[in-house]
């Protein structure tokens, strides 16, 4: 029998009847709901911060286009990766996650900068 078959009800959403049959789940369900609420709050903040970040990068893209600069700034990217990896380590976050975040936002910023330059 697989772990999934052995756990059975644990692989699904807990309803009231299951909670009564397995009272130990009530505390777990409540804790999970509280933690998910916290995750939702963090996700909201992240999205708002990303929106703010991309407002700034759009302005940078406009300045780069006006000045004839390339969308990429490899020296800055290397400094930022090192900085973010250090911050991640200090915060107890896997530095690879911070680098993945940086890779995503820089790639998206470059794409947007290229579009801005093409329209200029």
N, C-alpha and C positions, 0 to 999 in steps of 0.2 A: 504494500500500500504506500502511495506517495505521501509526502508531507502535506500536500494540498488536500488529499483525501482524508488524512488523519485529522487535520484541523477543521475541515468542513465549514461550519458556520463562521469561523474566524476570517474566511476569505470574502465575506460579503458584508454589506452594510448591516449594522446591528439595529434590530428593531426592538420594540418594547418587550415582546414575548421572549426574545433571546436574552435580553438584559435581565428579565426576571429569572430565567432558567440559569443564567450565568451571571450572578450579581457582581462578580469581579470585573465584568466588562463595563459596568456603569462608570466606575472611576476612570477607566481607560478612555471611554468614549468622551467623558467630560474633559479630560486632559487634552485629548486630541482636538476637540472642538476649540478649546482655549488656544492651543498652539496654532491651529489653522487660522484663527482670527488674527493672531500676531503675524503670521506669514502673510495674510491678506493685507495687513497694514504696511508691512515692509514692502510688499510688491507695489502697493499704491505709491509709496514714497520713491521707489526705484523708477517707476514709470514717470513720475513727475520730474525727478532729477534728470532722467534721460531726455525728456522734452526740453528742459532748461539747457542741458549740455548741447543738444543739437541746434538750439537757437544761436548759441555762441559759435559753434562750428560753421553754421551757415554764414554768419557775419565774417568769419575768417575766410571762408571760401570766396566771398565777394571781394574782400581786400586782396586776396591772392590773385583773383582774376584781373582786377584792376591793375595790379602791379606786374602781371605776367609771370607770377610764380607758379611752380609746379604744385599739383595737389598734395604730393607727398613731401614730408620733411623727415627723412630717415634718421637724422641725428636726434631730433626731438622724440621720435618713436622709441628709439633705443633707451634714451634717458627715462621716458615715461614707463616703459616696461620694467626697468630696474627699480624705479620709484614705487610702482604699484606692487611689485613682488615683495619689496621690503615692507610696505604697509600691510600687505596680506599676512606676511609672517608675524608681524607685530600684533595683528588682530586675531591670530590663530586660524587664519584661512589658508587653504592650500594655495600657494602662489600660482600654480597652473590655472586655477580658476580666475584669478585676477588677470593673468596674461590672456586667457581666452576672452574675457570681457573686453580687454583693450584691443585685441585683434578684431573683434566684432565692430566696436564703435569706430575704430580707425578706418576699417574697410568701408563701412557705411559712409563715414565722413568724406573719404576720398571719392567715392562714387558721387556723392552730392556735389563736391567741389568740381568734379569733372563736368557735371551737368551745368553748374553755374558758369564755368569757363566757356562751355560750348555756346551758351546763350549770350555771352558778352561780345 
